[in-house]
């Protein structure tokens, strides 16, 4: 077959799968005679997004509007209408697919309107360069700005190659390629075409990774200098530990790839010699994966790291965008020190890594830290304070001037409640938000009052604020009014990170909180903001866009207590997917008192509810900042797939009843949850620490 890396052609012109150029269709008959893949290429050439097109009918109808084969008039010929009262007109103009109507997608004319407006703005020399064209109304997300070298490449592949790319749970292989290359990759199963969208570098890397994965089924890959795009690290693995590093069925390598966003393959065939392991990805992802592998090797072969230490430390030095990338090392004195610095199940190491932003890995008795200069300096300081806690109270001089520090005054009678048994509660907050937290005091020093102690929180701004609000919520539970006495509502207009406040009534708070805080968590996750309830006050932290979105979600949630919610115009929103549900399926999809919607919300990290449009018609709205992927877990597209599966199940059940056959869905069967749970709410116990007399070595 042709080379999948160097034999792939870019398509500035739309072509058939066989390579012949296509001309725009002149009639609906010409359009319907084309395959879905041909129509997609025509639309891509015209700059129209095909995201949301699932059936051929969806492609046909979008193309008909694009090439004006449906009898629609040019936008310039339409009279300008005022905004008020016209949202419903736009909503009523949505038609169904020529193929019989897809319940998966409903298209509006907003994308074509925005495109025509952009064209007119350019013709007039308008300075508004940031106006974005609308994507489909099913996803309702505006397309982002594309660089000059953004294009689409198509790769013709064989059936065996397609099988290799769809290998894994839910087609995760294609997602791996997307994540590592940062390109948009889509596999067209029926046409046996792999489409890659992105900049020239992103497309080149994506095609290279696809080629590597497809050739893996024939044995180890041959990596040459041509594969080097500034994204490759090669590490030698001793033959005795190859199986340990690889894991059963490659599970260990796959877990490292998932954690660091890399692609890892062995490239040698002689199993009696050291095996070369190729790591593809960003400089940070490759270093994280490399240190993880070196740690595993050192566990089985003590002293191996000493033989490669110099080359590892000097690799990729100063090659990051800041020009300060480097690696520091520190040697622990004994097993007690490394055990303390590691923590239960590596919890202490992970919180040092997340709070500092650097890569922290322990290889044997050596702590290896990679990152920018400022990140490495933070790790040094955090490690020093960590060990100082074994000797007594710690005080950070000049904490007021630090950009990575927040201090909260804790009432003395709440310290035990916030800390927990053997520091368990504080450890959970550190693990949830990725921060470093400890009480600090200087000799004779106290908090802002005689009855308080200072809790220091270190880390990036957003995690620090999340940890701070979590602590405030706990204190307010034990000491009502400590933080909220005299507080009023606040709505900031600052675009950058800030905090708003909403005050709940008694009956509203319990409804907005939900069982075990489930409602609050789903609103927080779907909006992208930090949402925490401190007494009867809701604190909303984030950017202006995130805060406004979260406030809207809370208001819509409270409106559901009083009756139906009406949302007329969604055309300007980028965080919603609209799904039309047949009347006979609404009760089945929502479940008893919304139980099925709650289940899907928890599984996908979205906010879902039935809402009326301007005509009074009810439809399902799925809100989340994360759109999701075609086959991946989490996000709006995952939730939409679950909804469509339930609709199909209900329709099949009704057809079976009408046909006189016993339905398999007469009663709602328990649904088996996905084997892969979403990764956005990790929860585990942090290690406990005993105080003792320990010291630490200086950095090399």
C-alpha positions as CSV (number, residue, x, y, z in Angstrom):
1,X,0.0,0.0,0.0
2,X,1.0,3.7,-0.2
3,X,3.1,5.2,2.6
4,X,0.7,6.5,5.2
5,X,3.0,9.3,6.2
6,X,4.6,10.6,3.0
7,X,2.0,9.3,0.6
8,X,-0.9,11.3,2.1
9,X,-2.1,14.3,0.1
10,X,-3.6,17.6,1.3
11,X,-6.9,18.5,-0.4
12,X,-7.2,22.2,-1.1
13,X,-9.7,21.1,-3.7
14,X,-12.6,18.7,-3.0
15,X,-12.0,15.3,-4.6
16,X,-13.7,11.9,-4.8
17,X,-12.2,9.1,-2.7
18,X,-10.5,8.0,-6.0
19,X,-8.7,11.3,-6.3
20,X,-10.8,12.8,-9.1
21,X,-11.8,16.5,-8.5
22,X,-15.5,17.2,-7.7
23,X,-17.5,20.1,-8.9
24,X,-20.3,21.6,-6.8
25,X,-23.7,19.9,-7.3
26,X,-26.2,21.7,-9.5
27,X,-29.3,20.0,-8.2
28,X,-30.7,18.0,-5.3
29,X,-30.4,14.8,-7.5
30,X,-26.7,15.5,-8.0
31,X,-26.2,16.0,-4.3
32,X,-28.0,12.9,-3.1
33,X,-26.0,10.8,-5.6
34,X,-22.8,11.7,-3.7
35,X,-21.6,9.6,-0.7
36,X,-21.4,11.1,2.8
37,X,-17.6,11.3,2.5
38,X,-17.8,13.3,-0.8
39,X,-20.3,15.7,0.7
40,X,-18.1,16.2,3.7
41,X,-15.1,17.1,1.5
42,X,-17.2,19.6,-0.5
43,X,-18.4,21.3,2.7
44,X,-14.8,21.3,4.1
45,X,-13.7,23.1,1.0
46,X,-16.4,25.7,1.5
47,X,-15.3,26.2,5.1
48,X,-18.5,24.8,6.7
49,X,-18.2,22.7,9.8
50,X,-19.6,19.2,9.6
51,X,-19.5,18.5,13.3
52,X,-22.8,17.0,14.3
53,X,-23.6,15.4,11.0
54,X,-24.2,11.7,11.7
55,X,-26.4,10.3,9.0
56,X,-26.1,11.0,5.3
57,X,-29.3,13.0,5.4
58,X,-27.7,15.5,7.8
59,X,-24.8,16.0,5.3
60,X,-27.3,16.4,2.4
61,X,-29.4,19.0,4.2
62,X,-26.4,21.1,5.3
63,X,-25.0,20.9,1.8
64,X,-28.3,21.9,0.3
65,X,-28.4,25.0,2.4
66,X,-24.7,25.8,1.7
67,X,-25.1,25.5,-2.1
68,X,-28.7,26.9,-2.1
69,X,-30.3,23.8,-3.6
70,X,-33.2,23.9,-1.2
71,X,-34.8,27.1,-2.7
72,X,-33.5,29.4,0.0
73,X,-32.7,33.0,-0.9
74,X,-29.3,34.7,-0.3
75,X,-29.0,36.3,3.0
76,X,-28.6,39.8,1.4
77,X,-32.0,39.5,-0.1
78,X,-33.7,39.0,3.3
79,X,-35.0,42.1,5.1
80,X,-33.4,42.8,8.4
81,X,-35.6,41.9,11.3
82,X,-35.4,43.2,14.9
83,X,-34.0,40.9,17.5
84,X,-37.0,41.0,19.8
85,X,-39.6,38.4,19.0
86,X,-37.5,36.7,16.3
87,X,-35.8,34.0,18.3
88,X,-38.9,31.9,17.9
89,X,-38.9,32.5,14.1
90,X,-35.4,31.2,13.9
91,X,-36.3,28.2,16.0
92,X,-39.4,27.5,13.7
93,X,-37.2,27.6,10.6
94,X,-35.4,24.5,11.7
95,X,-36.3,21.6,9.3
96,X,-35.8,17.9,9.3
97,X,-33.4,15.7,7.4
98,X,-34.4,14.8,3.8
99,X,-33.6,11.2,4.7
100,X,-36.6,11.1,7.0
101,X,-35.5,13.2,9.9
102,X,-32.7,12.4,12.3
103,X,-33.6,12.7,16.0
104,X,-29.9,13.2,16.6
105,X,-29.5,16.6,15.1
106,X,-31.6,19.7,14.2
107,X,-29.9,22.4,12.1
108,X,-30.5,26.1,12.1
109,X,-29.6,28.7,9.5
110,X,-27.4,30.6,12.0
111,X,-24.2,29.1,10.6
112,X,-25.0,30.4,7.1
113,X,-26.1,33.8,8.4
114,X,-22.8,34.2,10.4
115,X,-20.8,33.2,7.3
116,X,-22.6,35.7,5.1
117,X,-22.2,38.4,7.7
118,X,-18.5,37.7,8.0
119,X,-18.1,37.9,4.2
120,X,-19.9,41.3,4.2
121,X,-17.7,42.5,7.0
122,X,-14.6,41.6,5.1
123,X,-15.8,43.2,1.9
124,X,-16.4,46.5,3.8
125,X,-13.1,46.3,5.6
126,X,-14.8,45.9,9.0
127,X,-12.3,45.8,11.9
128,X,-14.3,43.1,13.6
129,X,-11.9,40.2,13.0
130,X,-13.0,38.2,16.0
131,X,-16.5,37.4,14.8
132,X,-16.9,33.6,14.6
133,X,-19.1,31.5,12.3
134,X,-21.8,29.4,13.9
135,X,-21.5,25.7,13.9
136,X,-24.5,23.4,13.8
137,X,-27.4,24.1,16.2
138,X,-27.2,20.6,17.5
139,X,-23.9,21.3,19.2
140,X,-24.4,25.1,19.2
141,X,-20.7,25.8,19.6
142,X,-19.0,28.5,17.6
143,X,-15.9,27.4,15.7
144,X,-12.6,28.7,16.9
145,X,-10.1,30.8,14.9
146,X,-7.9,28.7,12.6
147,X,-4.3,29.5,11.8
148,X,-3.1,30.2,8.2
149,X,-1.7,26.7,7.7
150,X,-4.8,25.0,9.0
151,X,-6.0,22.4,6.5
152,X,-7.5,19.0,6.0
153,X,-5.6,15.9,4.9
154,X,-7.3,12.6,3.9
155,X,-5.6,9.2,4.2
156,X,-7.0,6.2,2.3
157,X,-6.5,3.1,4.5
158,X,-7.3,-0.6,4.4
159,X,-9.8,-2.5,6.4
160,X,-7.1,-4.0,8.6
161,X,-5.7,-0.5,9.2
162,X,-9.1,0.8,10.2
163,X,-9.4,-2.2,12.6
164,X,-6.1,-1.3,14.2
165,X,-7.3,2.3,14.7
166,X,-10.6,1.3,16.3
167,X,-8.8,-1.2,18.7
168,X,-9.4,-0.5,22.3
169,X,-12.4,0.5,24.5
170,X,-14.7,2.8,22.6
171,X,-12.2,3.6,19.9
172,X,-9.7,5.1,22.3
173,X,-6.8,4.7,19.8
174,X,-8.1,7.6,17.6
175,X,-8.4,9.7,20.8
176,X,-4.8,8.9,21.7
177,X,-3.7,10.2,18.3
178,X,-5.7,13.4,18.8
179,X,-4.4,14.0,22.3
180,X,-0.8,13.6,21.4
181,X,-0.8,15.5,18.1
182,X,-3.4,18.1,19.1
183,X,-5.0,17.7,15.7
184,X,-8.7,16.7,14.9
185,X,-8.7,13.1,13.7
186,X,-11.8,11.3,12.5
187,X,-12.1,7.8,11.0
188,X,-14.8,7.4,8.3
189,X,-15.5,3.6,8.7
190,X,-17.5,3.1,5.6
191,X,-15.3,5.1,3.3
192,X,-12.1,3.7,4.9
193,X,-10.7,7.3,5.1
194,X,-8.8,8.9,8.0
195,X,-9.3,12.7,8.0
196,X,-6.9,14.9,9.9
197,X,-7.5,18.6,10.5
198,X,-5.1,21.1,12.0
199,X,-1.9,23.0,11.3
200,X,0.8,21.6,9.1
201,X,2.8,20.4,12.1
202,X,-0.3,18.9,13.8
203,X,-1.3,17.0,10.7
204,X,2.2,15.7,10.0
205,X,2.4,14.4,13.6
206,X,-1.0,12.9,13.6
207,X,-0.4,11.0,10.3
208,X,3.0,9.8,11.7
209,X,1.3,8.4,14.9
210,X,-1.4,6.8,12.9
211,X,1.2,5.1,10.7
212,X,3.0,3.8,13.7
213,X,-0.1,2.4,15.3
214,X,-1.3,0.7,12.1
215,X,2.1,-0.9,11.6
216,X,2.3,-2.2,15.2
217,X,0.1,-5.2,14.2
218,X,2.9,-6.4,11.9
219,X,5.6,-6.1,14.6
220,X,8.0,-3.5,16.1
221,X,8.3,-0.2,14.3
222,X,11.4,1.0,12.6
223,X,12.0,4.6,13.8
224,X,14.4,6.7,11.7
225,X,15.6,10.3,11.9
226,X,12.7,11.3,9.6
227,X,10.4,10.6,12.6
228,X,11.9,13.4,14.6
229,X,9.7,16.5,14.8
230,X,10.8,17.7,18.1
231,X,8.4,15.3,19.7
232,X,10.6,12.1,20.2
233,X,12.5,10.7,23.2
234,X,14.2,7.2,22.9
235,X,14.9,5.3,26.1
236,X,16.7,2.0,26.4
237,X,15.0,-0.6,28.6
238,X,17.0,-3.6,29.8
239,X,15.7,-6.9,28.4
240,X,15.0,-8.4,31.8
241,X,12.5,-5.7,32.7
242,X,10.7,-5.2,29.4
243,X,7.8,-7.3,30.4
244,X,7.5,-5.5,33.8
245,X,7.6,-2.1,32.1
246,X,5.1,-3.1,29.4
247,X,2.6,-4.9,31.6
248,X,0.1,-7.6,30.7
249,X,-1.2,-6.7,27.2
250,X,0.7,-3.4,27.4
251,X,-1.6,-2.1,30.2
252,X,1.3,-0.4,32.1
253,X,2.3,1.6,29.0
254,X,-1.3,2.5,28.2
255,X,-1.8,3.8,31.7
256,X,1.3,6.0,31.4
257,X,0.1,7.3,28.0
258,X,-3.2,8.2,29.5
259,X,-1.6,10.0,32.4
260,X,0.9,12.1,30.4
261,X,-0.8,12.3,27.0
262,X,2.0,10.5,25.1
263,X,2.4,7.7,22.6
264,X,4.9,4.9,23.5
265,X,6.1,2.0,21.3
266,X,9.0,-0.5,21.4
267,X,11.0,-0.3,18.2
268,X,13.4,-3.3,18.3
269,X,13.0,-6.9,17.2
270,X,15.9,-8.6,19.0
271,X,14.5,-9.5,22.4
272,X,17.9,-10.6,23.7
273,X,19.2,-7.1,23.8
274,X,18.1,-3.8,25.4
275,X,14.9,-2.6,23.9
276,X,14.5,0.9,22.7
277,X,11.3,2.6,23.8
278,X,10.1,5.5,21.7
279,X,8.1,8.2,23.4
280,X,6.2,10.8,21.3
281,X,4.5,13.9,22.7
282,X,5.2,17.3,24.3
283,X,8.4,18.0,26.2
284,X,6.5,17.8,29.5
285,X,4.5,14.6,28.6
286,X,7.7,12.8,27.4
287,X,9.6,13.7,30.5
288,X,6.8,12.6,32.8
289,X,6.5,9.3,30.9
290,X,10.3,8.8,30.8
291,X,10.7,9.3,34.6
292,X,7.8,6.9,35.2
293,X,9.5,4.2,33.2
294,X,12.8,4.9,34.8
295,X,11.2,4.5,38.3
296,X,9.8,1.1,37.3
297,X,13.2,0.0,35.9
298,X,15.0,1.1,39.1
299,X,12.6,-0.9,41.2
300,X,13.6,-4.1,39.4
301,X,17.3,-3.2,38.6
302,X,18.8,-1.0,41.4
303,X,21.6,1.2,40.1
304,X,20.4,1.5,36.5
305,X,19.5,5.2,36.9
306,X,23.0,6.0,37.9
307,X,24.3,4.8,34.5
308,X,21.9,7.1,32.5
309,X,21.6,10.0,35.0
310,X,23.7,12.5,33.1
311,X,21.9,12.0,29.8
312,X,18.5,12.2,31.4
313,X,19.2,15.4,33.3
314,X,20.7,17.2,30.3
315,X,18.0,16.1,27.8
316,X,15.7,18.8,26.4
317,X,17.4,21.5,28.5
318,X,16.2,25.0,27.7
319,X,13.9,23.6,24.9
320,X,10.6,24.8,26.3
321,X,8.9,28.1,25.3
322,X,10.2,29.9,28.4
323,X,13.8,28.8,27.7
324,X,14.3,27.8,31.3
325,X,13.4,24.1,31.2
326,X,15.7,21.9,33.2
327,X,16.0,19.0,35.7
328,X,17.1,19.1,39.4
329,X,17.8,16.1,41.6
330,X,17.9,15.5,45.4
331,X,19.1,12.3,47.1
332,X,17.2,11.1,50.2
333,X,19.3,9.9,53.2
334,X,17.3,6.8,54.1
335,X,14.1,4.8,53.5
336,X,12.3,6.9,56.2
337,X,12.8,10.1,54.3
338,X,11.6,8.7,51.0
339,X,8.7,7.0,52.6
340,X,7.6,10.3,54.2
341,X,8.1,12.2,50.9
342,X,6.2,9.6,48.9
343,X,3.1,9.3,51.2
344,X,0.4,6.7,51.1
345,X,-0.1,5.5,47.6
346,X,2.2,8.3,46.4
347,X,-0.2,11.0,47.7
348,X,2.5,13.4,49.0
349,X,4.5,13.2,45.8
350,X,1.4,13.9,43.7
351,X,0.4,16.9,45.7
352,X,3.9,18.3,45.4
353,X,3.7,17.8,41.7
354,X,0.3,19.3,41.2
355,X,0.8,22.3,43.5
356,X,4.1,23.3,42.0
357,X,3.3,22.6,38.3
358,X,6.6,20.7,38.0
359,X,7.2,16.9,37.3
360,X,8.2,15.2,40.5
361,X,9.2,11.5,40.4
362,X,11.3,9.3,42.7
363,X,13.7,7.0,41.0
364,X,15.3,4.8,43.6
365,X,16.5,7.1,46.4
366,X,16.7,10.1,44.1
367,X,14.0,12.8,43.7
368,X,14.0,14.0,40.1
369,X,12.2,17.3,39.4
370,X,11.7,18.7,35.8
371,X,10.1,21.9,34.8
372,X,10.7,25.6,34.3
373,X,13.0,27.4,36.7
374,X,10.1,28.9,38.8
375,X,8.4,25.5,39.0
376,X,11.6,23.8,40.2
377,X,12.2,26.5,42.8
378,X,8.7,26.0,44.2
379,X,9.3,22.2,44.6
380,X,12.5,22.9,46.5
381,X,10.6,25.2,48.9
382,X,7.6,22.9,49.3
383,X,9.8,19.9,50.0
384,X,11.8,22.0,52.6
385,X,8.6,23.0,54.4
386,X,7.3,19.4,54.2
387,X,10.2,18.1,56.2
388,X,10.3,21.1,58.6
389,X,6.9,20.0,59.8
390,X,8.5,17.0,61.3
391,X,10.6,19.2,63.6
392,X,7.9,21.7,64.7
393,X,5.7,24.6,63.5
394,X,6.5,26.1,60.1
395,X,6.3,29.8,59.3
396,X,6.7,31.1,55.7
397,X,8.3,34.6,55.9
398,X,6.9,37.1,53.4
399,X,3.9,35.0,52.5
400,X,1.9,38.2,51.8
401,X,4.0,38.9,48.8
402,X,3.9,35.4,47.3
403,X,1.7,34.8,44.2
404,X,1.3,31.1,45.1
405,X,0.0,31.5,48.7
406,X,-3.4,32.0,50.3
407,X,-3.8,32.2,54.1
408,X,-7.1,31.5,55.9
409,X,-7.7,32.2,59.6
410,X,-9.2,29.2,61.3
411,X,-11.0,29.4,64.6
412,X,-9.2,27.3,67.3
413,X,-12.3,25.2,68.0
414,X,-12.6,24.3,64.3
415,X,-8.9,23.2,63.7
416,X,-9.6,19.5,64.6
417,X,-12.7,19.5,62.4
418,X,-10.8,20.9,59.4
419,X,-7.7,18.7,59.9
420,X,-9.5,15.5,60.6
421,X,-8.2,12.3,62.2
422,X,-4.5,12.0,61.4
423,X,-4.9,14.8,58.8
424,X,-7.4,12.8,56.7
425,X,-9.8,15.7,55.9
426,X,-7.0,18.1,55.0
427,X,-5.4,15.4,52.8
428,X,-8.7,14.9,50.9
429,X,-8.9,18.6,50.1
430,X,-5.2,18.6,49.0
431,X,-5.9,15.6,46.7
432,X,-9.1,17.1,45.3
433,X,-7.7,20.4,44.4
434,X,-3.9,19.7,43.9
435,X,-2.7,22.1,46.6
436,X,-0.3,21.9,49.6
437,X,-1.9,22.9,52.9
438,X,-0.5,23.2,56.4
439,X,-0.9,25.3,59.5
440,X,1.9,27.9,60.0
441,X,2.8,30.0,63.0
442,X,5.8,31.8,64.2
443,X,7.0,32.0,67.8
444,X,4.4,34.1,69.7
445,X,2.4,34.7,66.5
446,X,-1.3,34.0,66.1
447,X,-3.9,34.6,63.4
448,X,-5.9,37.8,63.0
449,X,-7.5,37.3,66.4
450,X,-6.4,35.6,69.6
451,X,-8.6,32.5,68.9
452,X,-7.5,31.7,65.3
453,X,-4.7,29.9,63.6
454,X,-3.3,30.5,60.1
455,X,-3.8,27.8,57.4
456,X,-1.5,28.3,54.4
457,X,-2.6,27.0,51.0
458,X,0.0,26.8,48.2
459,X,-0.6,26.2,44.5
460,X,-2.1,27.8,41.4
461,X,-4.8,30.5,41.8
462,X,-7.8,28.4,40.9
463,X,-7.0,25.3,43.0
464,X,-6.1,27.7,45.9
465,X,-9.5,29.4,45.7
466,X,-11.2,26.0,45.5
467,X,-9.4,24.8,48.6
468,X,-10.1,28.1,50.5
469,X,-13.8,27.9,49.8
470,X,-14.0,24.3,50.8
471,X,-12.3,25.2,54.2
472,X,-14.7,28.2,54.6
473,X,-17.7,25.9,54.0
474,X,-16.5,23.5,56.7
475,X,-15.8,26.3,59.2
476,X,-19.2,27.9,58.5
477,X,-20.9,24.6,59.3
478,X,-19.2,24.4,62.7
479,X,-19.2,28.1,63.5
480,X,-22.2,29.8,61.6
481,X,-21.6,33.4,60.7
482,X,-17.8,33.3,61.0
483,X,-17.4,34.2,57.3
484,X,-20.9,35.1,56.1
485,X,-22.0,37.6,58.8
486,X,-22.8,40.9,57.0
487,X,-22.1,39.5,53.5
488,X,-24.1,40.8,50.6
489,X,-24.6,39.6,47.1
490,X,-21.8,40.5,44.7
491,X,-21.6,40.3,40.9
492,X,-18.2,41.3,39.5
493,X,-17.7,42.5,35.9
494,X,-14.0,41.7,35.9
495,X,-13.1,39.5,32.9
496,X,-10.2,37.7,34.7
497,X,-10.5,35.3,37.6
498,X,-12.8,36.7,40.3
499,X,-15.5,35.6,42.8
500,X,-19.3,36.4,42.8
501,X,-21.8,35.7,45.6
502,X,-25.4,34.7,45.6
503,X,-27.5,34.4,48.8
504,X,-30.0,31.5,49.0
505,X,-33.2,31.3,51.0
506,X,-33.6,28.3,53.4
507,X,-35.7,26.2,51.0
508,X,-33.4,27.0,48.0
509,X,-30.2,25.9,49.6
510,X,-31.1,22.3,50.2
511,X,-32.5,22.0,46.6
512,X,-29.4,23.6,45.1
513,X,-27.1,21.3,47.2
514,X,-28.7,17.9,46.4
515,X,-28.0,14.6,48.1
516,X,-24.4,14.5,49.3
517,X,-23.8,17.7,47.3
518,X,-24.5,16.0,43.9
519,X,-26.4,18.9,42.5
520,X,-23.7,21.5,43.4
521,X,-21.0,19.3,42.0
522,X,-22.8,18.8,38.6
523,X,-23.4,22.6,38.3
524,X,-19.7,23.2,39.1
525,X,-18.5,20.7,36.6
526,X,-20.8,21.7,33.8
527,X,-20.1,25.4,34.1
528,X,-16.4,25.2,34.5
529,X,-16.5,27.6,37.5
530,X,-15.9,26.9,41.2
531,X,-19.2,26.7,43.0
532,X,-19.2,26.3,46.8
533,X,-21.8,27.0,49.4
534,X,-20.6,28.7,52.6
535,X,-23.6,28.8,54.8
536,X,-26.5,30.3,52.8
537,X,-24.1,32.1,50.4
538,X,-23.0,30.6,47.1
539,X,-19.5,31.6,46.1
540,X,-18.9,31.4,42.3
541,X,-15.3,31.7,41.3
542,X,-13.8,31.8,37.8
543,X,-13.6,34.0,34.7
544,X,-16.4,36.3,33.8
545,X,-17.8,33.8,31.3
546,X,-17.6,30.9,33.7
547,X,-19.3,33.0,36.5
548,X,-22.1,34.1,34.3
549,X,-22.7,30.6,33.0
550,X,-22.8,29.1,36.6
551,X,-25.2,31.8,37.7
552,X,-27.5,31.0,34.8
553,X,-27.4,27.3,35.7
554,X,-28.3,28.0,39.3
555,X,-31.2,30.2,38.3
556,X,-32.5,27.6,35.9
557,X,-32.2,25.0,38.5
558,X,-34.3,27.0,41.0
559,X,-36.9,27.8,38.3
560,X,-37.5,24.0,37.9
561,X,-39.0,24.0,41.5
562,X,-41.7,26.4,40.3
563,X,-42.5,24.7,37.0
564,X,-41.3,24.5,33.4
565,X,-38.2,26.5,32.3
566,X,-38.5,28.4,29.0
567,X,-35.3,29.1,27.1
568,X,-36.0,30.6,23.7
569,X,-32.7,31.6,22.1
570,X,-29.6,29.3,22.2
571,X,-28.0,30.3,19.0
572,X,-25.2,32.3,20.7
573,X,-24.4,29.8,23.3
574,X,-21.3,27.5,22.9
575,X,-22.0,25.1,25.8
576,X,-25.3,23.4,24.9
577,X,-26.6,20.5,22.8
578,X,-30.2,20.4,21.9
579,X,-32.0,17.0,21.5
580,X,-35.5,16.6,20.2
581,X,-37.3,13.7,21.9
582,X,-40.5,12.0,20.6
583,X,-43.4,12.5,22.9
584,X,-43.7,8.7,23.5
585,X,-40.1,8.6,24.8
586,X,-40.0,11.6,27.1
587,X,-41.0,9.7,30.2
588,X,-38.6,6.9,29.4
589,X,-35.7,9.2,28.9
590,X,-36.3,11.3,32.0
591,X,-37.2,8.4,34.3
592,X,-39.1,8.5,37.6
593,X,-38.7,12.0,39.0
594,X,-35.8,12.6,36.6
595,X,-33.8,9.6,37.8
596,X,-32.5,8.7,34.3
597,X,-31.4,12.3,33.6
598,X,-29.5,12.3,37.0
599,X,-27.8,9.1,36.1
600,X,-26.6,10.4,32.7
601,X,-25.5,13.7,34.3
602,X,-23.3,11.9,36.8
603,X,-21.9,9.6,34.1
604,X,-21.1,12.4,31.6
605,X,-20.4,15.5,33.8
606,X,-23.2,17.5,32.3
607,X,-26.3,19.5,33.4
608,X,-29.5,18.2,31.6
609,X,-33.2,19.3,31.8
610,X,-36.3,19.6,29.7
611,X,-37.0,23.2,28.6
612,X,-39.7,24.9,26.5
613,X,-38.8,26.9,23.4
614,X,-40.6,30.1,22.1
615,X,-43.4,27.9,20.7
616,X,-44.0,26.0,23.9
617,X,-42.4,22.8,22.5
618,X,-40.4,20.8,25.0
619,X,-36.9,19.6,24.1
620,X,-33.9,18.3,26.1
621,X,-31.0,20.6,26.7
622,X,-27.5,19.3,27.6
623,X,-25.2,21.9,29.1
624,X,-21.4,21.5,29.6
625,X,-18.3,23.4,28.7
626,X,-16.8,20.2,27.4
627,X,-18.3,19.1,24.1
628,X,-16.8,15.6,24.3
629,X,-15.7,13.3,21.4
630,X,-17.5,11.0,19.1
631,X,-16.6,7.8,21.1
632,X,-15.1,9.1,24.3
633,X,-16.4,9.4,27.8
634,X,-17.7,12.5,29.4
635,X,-19.1,15.7,27.8
636,X,-22.2,16.6,25.8
637,X,-21.6,14.2,23.0
638,X,-21.4,11.3,25.4
639,X,-24.7,12.4,27.0
640,X,-26.3,12.7,23.6
641,X,-25.3,9.2,22.7
642,X,-26.8,7.9,25.9
643,X,-30.1,9.7,25.2
644,X,-30.3,8.4,21.7
645,X,-29.6,4.9,22.9
646,X,-32.6,5.2,25.3
647,X,-34.8,6.6,22.5
648,X,-33.9,3.8,20.1
649,X,-34.5,1.2,22.9
650,X,-38.0,2.7,23.6
651,X,-38.9,2.9,19.9
652,X,-37.8,-0.8,19.3
653,X,-39.9,-1.7,22.4
654,X,-43.0,0.0,21.0
655,X,-42.5,-1.7,17.6
656,X,-42.2,-5.1,19.3
657,X,-45.5,-4.6,21.1
658,X,-47.3,-3.5,18.0
659,X,-45.9,-6.6,16.2
660,X,-47.3,-8.9,18.9
661,X,-43.8,-9.9,20.2
662,X,-42.8,-9.7,23.8
663,X,-40.7,-6.7,24.4
664,X,-37.3,-7.0,26.1
665,X,-37.9,-3.5,27.6
666,X,-41.2,-4.0,29.3
667,X,-39.5,-2.9,32.5
668,X,-36.5,-0.7,32.8
669,X,-33.5,-2.9,33.2
670,X,-30.6,-1.9,35.4
671,X,-28.0,-0.2,33.3
672,X,-24.4,-1.3,33.6
673,X,-22.2,1.6,34.1
674,X,-19.1,2.2,32.0
675,X,-16.0,0.3,33.1
676,X,-14.1,3.6,32.8
677,X,-15.4,6.2,35.1
678,X,-14.9,9.9,34.3
679,X,-11.6,11.3,35.4
680,X,-12.8,14.7,36.6
681,X,-13.6,13.9,40.2
682,X,-10.8,11.8,41.7
683,X,-11.4,10.8,45.3
684,X,-9.0,8.9,47.5
685,X,-7.7,9.1,51.0
686,X,-4.5,10.9,51.5
687,X,-1.7,9.4,53.5
688,X,-1.4,10.1,57.2
689,X,1.7,11.6,58.7
690,X,3.3,11.2,62.1
691,X,5.5,13.9,63.5
692,X,9.1,12.9,64.3
693,X,12.6,14.1,64.2
694,X,13.7,14.0,60.5
695,X,16.1,15.9,58.4
696,X,16.7,16.2,54.7
697,X,19.5,16.4,52.3
698,X,20.4,19.4,50.2
699,X,19.7,19.6,46.5
700,X,22.4,18.7,44.0
